[in-house]
Amino acid sequence: NDRIDEHLNSAKNLLTQLSIKKVKTCSELMVEIRQNAKQAITGKAPRGFKNDFISKLRDYTYEAIVKRYCEEKKLSKARRRNYIDTIKLFKEYFNGNEPTLDLLTTEDLEKLNRLILLKYNNQNTAATFTGMVAAIINYAVKLKILTVNPLPEKFRVSFKRGERQILSE
């Protein structure tokens, strides 16, 4: 059963990738299946397509990964909106020129973390956004889009417990 579930998940991932790429014709669909099916199932590029596989990494932007993540996971509307807001933060940090994930460095993520902390005075809000960025980067590592995780060691901000006084009569 576990093996069947793995193949079922691989098929779902392939369909998600095809929907993101917006393949229009049957011939494009056949080429995508031939080139990407082996890679999706085994994790290796098909023979003769290794250079094409490496060049495809340049097509993966943070925004594309967030959209794929939101499609794959069942998220509430508010949570989905927060993930979309992380795209806006990314674009704000990179001045509208969003790099691909393979060009993302640890230094960039540290500076993005500082931007989030400056932008949101509430540490819990900042913790939410840094956690979401970290989730997307880890998701890209899981999908083998990134071979090395660029997240800094203490990227996520911790939540502060609110000390509330009990109301008297």
Residue frames relative to the residue before (quaternion, step in Angstrom):
aa qw qx qy qz dx dy dz
N 1.0000 0.0000 0.0000 0.0000 0.00 0.00 0.00
D 0.6334 0.5333 -0.3398 0.4461 3.59 0.99 -0.80
R 0.6546 0.5151 -0.3161 0.4542 3.57 0.99 -0.84
I 0.6410 0.5070 -0.3205 0.4789 3.58 1.00 -0.78
D 0.6365 0.5220 -0.3265 0.4644 3.58 1.00 -0.78
E 0.6194 0.5350 -0.3451 0.4593 3.61 1.02 -0.75
H 0.6824 0.4749 -0.2906 0.4736 3.59 0.89 -0.92
L 0.6213 0.5326 -0.3377 0.4651 3.58 1.06 -0.69
N 0.6592 0.4916 -0.3024 0.4820 3.58 0.98 -0.83
S 0.6243 0.5281 -0.3412 0.4636 3.60 1.03 -0.74
A 0.6516 0.5083 -0.3139 0.4674 3.58 0.98 -0.84
K 0.6462 0.5090 -0.3221 0.4686 3.59 0.98 -0.81
N 0.6449 0.5159 -0.3211 0.4636 3.59 0.98 -0.81
L 0.6325 0.5247 -0.3324 0.4628 3.59 1.02 -0.79
L 0.6670 0.4951 -0.3029 0.4671 3.58 0.92 -0.88
T 0.6264 0.5225 -0.3374 0.4699 3.59 1.04 -0.72
Q 0.6514 0.5090 -0.3167 0.4650 3.58 0.95 -0.88
L 0.6586 0.5065 -0.3128 0.4602 3.57 0.95 -0.83
S 0.6593 0.4959 -0.3249 0.4624 3.59 0.99 -0.72
I 0.6273 0.5237 -0.3398 0.4656 3.60 1.09 -0.65
K 0.7033 0.4645 -0.2704 0.4654 3.59 0.96 -0.86
K 0.2871 -0.7996 0.4803 0.2179 3.57 1.30 -0.27
V 0.0647 0.8067 -0.5756 0.1174 3.56 0.71 1.15
K 0.2431 -0.8278 0.4974 0.0911 3.57 -0.71 1.12
T 0.7994 0.2639 -0.1441 0.5202 3.63 0.84 -0.86
C 0.6448 -0.5303 0.3879 0.3906 3.55 -1.29 0.38
S 0.6433 0.5213 -0.3387 0.4469 3.60 0.98 -0.76
E 0.6315 0.5080 -0.3339 0.4814 3.60 1.03 -0.73
L 0.6277 0.5387 -0.3264 0.4574 3.56 1.05 -0.79
M 0.6582 0.5063 -0.3120 0.4617 3.61 0.92 -0.86
V 0.6454 0.5098 -0.3225 0.4685 3.59 0.97 -0.83
E 0.6510 0.5173 -0.3139 0.4583 3.59 0.93 -0.86
I 0.6620 0.4988 -0.3123 0.4642 3.58 0.93 -0.86
R 0.6659 0.5034 -0.3107 0.4546 3.60 0.88 -0.88
Q 0.7362 0.4357 -0.2424 0.4577 3.56 0.88 -0.92
N 0.8018 0.3413 -0.1577 0.4646 3.59 0.91 -0.84
A 0.5318 0.6492 -0.4243 0.3401 3.63 1.13 -0.37
K 0.6673 0.4893 -0.3133 0.4661 3.60 0.85 -0.92
Q 0.6574 0.5131 -0.3160 0.4523 3.57 0.93 -0.87
A 0.6747 0.4989 -0.3033 0.4515 3.59 0.93 -0.83
I 0.7131 0.4491 -0.2611 0.4708 3.58 0.99 -0.81
T 0.8041 0.2931 -0.1399 0.4980 3.60 0.82 -1.00
G 0.4531 -0.6839 0.4596 0.3402 3.58 1.16 -0.48
K 0.6545 0.4708 -0.3098 0.5041 3.58 1.30 0.04
A 0.5023 -0.6316 0.4928 0.3254 3.55 -1.15 0.63
P 0.5441 -0.6142 0.4451 0.3587 3.61 -1.04 0.68
R 0.6335 -0.5423 0.3889 0.3915 3.57 -1.15 0.60
G 0.8051 0.2502 -0.2122 0.4942 3.55 -0.86 1.01
F 0.7206 0.4250 -0.2401 0.4925 3.60 1.25 -0.21
K 0.3198 0.7832 -0.4932 0.2025 3.60 1.24 0.22
N 0.6740 0.4864 -0.3020 0.4668 3.62 0.89 -0.88
D 0.6282 0.5194 -0.3335 0.4737 3.59 1.06 -0.72
F 0.6317 0.5383 -0.3237 0.4543 3.55 1.04 -0.82
I 0.6613 0.4933 -0.3070 0.4744 3.58 0.94 -0.87
S 0.6729 0.4932 -0.3130 0.4538 3.61 0.94 -0.78
K 0.5973 0.5742 -0.3687 0.4214 3.61 1.14 -0.50
L 0.5295 0.6284 -0.4122 0.3936 3.56 1.19 -0.41
R 0.6287 0.5587 -0.3335 0.4260 3.56 1.12 -0.62
D 0.6208 0.5542 -0.3386 0.4391 3.60 1.24 -0.32
Y 0.6312 0.5524 -0.3312 0.4321 3.58 1.22 -0.31
T 0.0426 -0.7814 0.6225 -0.0105 3.53 -0.44 1.24
Y 0.6823 -0.4680 0.3596 0.4313 3.53 -1.29 0.25
E 0.6449 0.5425 -0.3178 0.4345 3.57 0.97 -0.88
A 0.6610 0.5055 -0.3128 0.4579 3.60 0.93 -0.87
I 0.6599 0.4999 -0.3106 0.4671 3.58 0.99 -0.81
V 0.6293 0.5232 -0.3389 0.4641 3.61 1.01 -0.78
K 0.6621 0.5039 -0.3142 0.4572 3.59 0.89 -0.87
R 0.6455 0.5028 -0.3188 0.4783 3.57 1.00 -0.80
Y 0.6384 0.5331 -0.3176 0.4555 3.58 0.97 -0.88
C 0.6764 0.4937 -0.2891 0.4639 3.58 0.93 -0.92
E 0.6476 0.5058 -0.3226 0.4698 3.59 1.07 -0.65
E 0.6995 0.4885 -0.2706 0.4458 3.56 0.96 -0.89
K 0.7351 0.3670 -0.2155 0.5278 3.58 0.94 -0.88
K 0.3824 -0.6861 0.5602 0.2632 3.54 -1.15 0.55
L 0.0262 0.8265 -0.5546 0.0925 3.54 -0.14 1.35
S 0.5174 -0.6011 0.4966 0.3526 3.54 -1.19 0.48
K 0.6681 -0.5038 0.3568 0.4154 3.58 -1.24 0.34
A 0.6558 0.5132 -0.3160 0.4546 3.59 0.95 -0.85
R 0.6655 0.4934 -0.3086 0.4673 3.59 0.93 -0.86
R 0.6300 0.5249 -0.3268 0.4698 3.59 1.01 -0.82
R 0.6379 0.5256 -0.3179 0.4644 3.58 1.01 -0.85
N 0.6429 0.5163 -0.3233 0.4643 3.60 1.00 -0.78
Y 0.6339 0.5103 -0.3376 0.4731 3.61 1.01 -0.73
I 0.6321 0.5113 -0.3291 0.4803 3.60 1.02 -0.76
D 0.6289 0.5309 -0.3329 0.4602 3.60 1.07 -0.69
T 0.6097 0.5302 -0.3692 0.4592 3.61 1.09 -0.52
I 0.5773 0.5538 -0.3790 0.4652 3.59 1.16 -0.54
K 0.6486 0.5134 -0.3143 0.4659 3.58 0.96 -0.87
L 0.6342 0.5208 -0.3308 0.4660 3.60 1.02 -0.75
F 0.6328 0.5288 -0.3214 0.4654 3.56 1.00 -0.86
K 0.6851 0.4774 -0.2882 0.4687 3.58 0.87 -0.96
E 0.6229 0.5313 -0.3385 0.4637 3.58 1.05 -0.71
Y 0.6704 0.5016 -0.3041 0.4543 3.58 0.91 -0.89
F 0.7629 0.3500 -0.1867 0.5106 3.59 0.94 -0.89
N 0.4718 -0.7134 0.4133 0.3126 3.61 1.25 0.40
G 0.7442 -0.4237 0.2184 0.4679 3.57 0.93 0.90
N 0.6586 0.4627 -0.3073 0.5076 3.60 1.24 -0.28
E 0.0975 -0.8390 0.5346 0.0286 3.54 0.23 1.27
P 0.3072 -0.7638 0.5325 0.1966 3.62 -0.63 1.03
T 0.5487 -0.5634 0.4746 0.3953 3.54 -1.26 0.20
L 0.6559 -0.5571 0.3389 0.3801 3.55 -1.16 0.53
D 0.6322 0.5440 -0.3561 0.4214 3.62 1.04 -0.60
L 0.6741 0.4699 -0.2948 0.4877 3.62 1.22 -0.35
L 0.4955 0.6690 -0.4175 0.3642 3.58 1.29 -0.10
T 0.1557 -0.8025 0.5720 0.0675 3.57 -0.83 0.98
T 0.6566 -0.4897 0.3975 0.4136 3.52 -1.32 0.26
E 0.6283 0.5442 -0.3281 0.4488 3.58 1.03 -0.77
D 0.6292 0.5270 -0.3308 0.4657 3.59 1.01 -0.80
L 0.6820 0.4870 -0.2913 0.4613 3.57 0.92 -0.90
E 0.6176 0.5273 -0.3495 0.4672 3.61 1.07 -0.64
K 0.6643 0.4863 -0.3012 0.4812 3.59 0.99 -0.82
L 0.6171 0.5281 -0.3389 0.4748 3.58 1.06 -0.71
N 0.6206 0.5424 -0.3272 0.4622 3.57 1.03 -0.80
R 0.6602 0.4953 -0.3061 0.4745 3.60 0.96 -0.86
L 0.6211 0.5358 -0.3354 0.4633 3.60 1.04 -0.76
I 0.6525 0.5068 -0.3154 0.4668 3.58 0.93 -0.87
L 0.6642 0.5057 -0.3044 0.4588 3.60 0.94 -0.86
L 0.6625 0.4888 -0.3030 0.4799 3.60 1.06 -0.73
K 0.6847 0.5133 -0.2905 0.4282 3.55 0.95 -0.89
Y 0.7773 0.2511 -0.1267 0.5628 3.58 1.00 -0.82
N 0.3345 -0.7631 0.5237 0.1775 3.55 -0.53 1.21
N 0.6480 0.4976 -0.3113 0.4854 3.56 1.11 -0.67
Q 0.3972 -0.7493 0.4778 0.2291 3.57 -0.55 1.16
N 0.6155 0.5509 -0.3570 0.4362 3.61 1.06 -0.58
T 0.6305 0.5075 -0.3295 0.4861 3.60 1.06 -0.69
A 0.6417 0.5128 -0.3159 0.4748 3.57 0.97 -0.85
A 0.6406 0.5236 -0.3219 0.4603 3.59 1.00 -0.80
T 0.6214 0.5399 -0.3387 0.4557 3.58 1.03 -0.75
F 0.7149 0.4574 -0.2664 0.4568 3.58 0.80 -0.99
T 0.6541 0.4844 -0.3339 0.4754 3.62 0.95 -0.74
G 0.6231 0.5358 -0.3400 0.4573 3.59 1.06 -0.65
M 0.6568 0.5081 -0.3071 0.4649 3.57 1.03 -0.77
V 0.6280 0.5120 -0.3350 0.4810 3.59 1.00 -0.78
A 0.6553 0.5104 -0.3087 0.4635 3.58 0.95 -0.88
A 0.6331 0.5333 -0.3320 0.4522 3.60 1.01 -0.77
I 0.6638 0.4951 -0.3085 0.4681 3.60 0.97 -0.81
I 0.6444 0.5035 -0.3285 0.4725 3.61 0.96 -0.80
N 0.6616 0.4921 -0.3070 0.4752 3.60 0.94 -0.84
Y 0.6111 0.5408 -0.3391 0.4681 3.58 1.11 -0.68
A 0.6498 0.5052 -0.3130 0.4739 3.60 1.00 -0.80
V 0.6267 0.5096 -0.3342 0.4858 3.59 1.08 -0.67
K 0.6426 0.5306 -0.3161 0.4535 3.58 0.99 -0.84
L 0.6976 0.4501 -0.2608 0.4926 3.59 1.06 -0.79
K 0.4154 -0.7306 0.4311 0.3283 3.57 1.39 -0.05
I 0.3188 0.7066 -0.5448 0.3200 3.55 1.09 0.76
L 0.7406 0.2235 -0.1338 0.6194 3.53 1.14 -0.76
T 0.3341 -0.7468 0.5358 0.2085 3.57 -0.92 0.86
V 0.7652 0.2177 -0.1184 0.5942 3.58 1.17 -0.64
N 0.4038 -0.7109 0.5221 0.2428 3.56 -0.94 0.87
P 0.2514 -0.8138 0.5068 0.1333 3.63 -0.50 1.15
L 0.4257 0.7232 -0.4657 0.2810 3.62 1.22 -0.01
P 0.4450 -0.6644 0.5239 0.2934 3.60 -0.94 0.84
E 0.6758 -0.5354 0.3266 0.3872 3.55 -1.20 0.54
K 0.7981 0.1812 -0.0959 0.5665 3.61 0.86 -0.90
F 0.0970 0.8407 -0.5232 0.1001 3.56 0.78 1.06
R 0.7166 0.4432 -0.2633 0.4699 3.58 0.82 -0.95
V 0.3616 -0.6991 0.5801 0.2096 3.50 -1.07 0.87
S 0.3931 -0.7228 0.5071 0.2567 3.59 -0.95 0.73
F 0.5248 -0.6289 0.4802 0.3136 3.53 -1.19 0.62
K 0.3222 -0.7111 0.5882 0.2112 3.56 -1.19 0.62
R 0.3813 -0.6981 0.5546 0.2443 3.54 -0.97 0.85
G 0.3751 -0.7300 0.5294 0.2146 3.52 -0.86 0.97
E 0.2287 -0.7535 0.6012 0.1360 3.56 -0.81 0.99
R 0.0233 -0.8199 0.5707 -0.0388 3.53 -0.37 1.24
Q 0.3568 -0.7178 0.5552 0.2218 3.52 -1.03 0.80
I 0.4560 -0.6670 0.5169 0.2829 3.52 -1.04 0.78
L 0.4594 -0.6916 0.4871 0.2709 3.55 -0.89 0.94
S 0.3551 -0.7088 0.5632 0.2330 3.54 -1.05 0.76
E 0.6697 -0.4815 0.3570 0.4383 3.54 -1.26 0.17
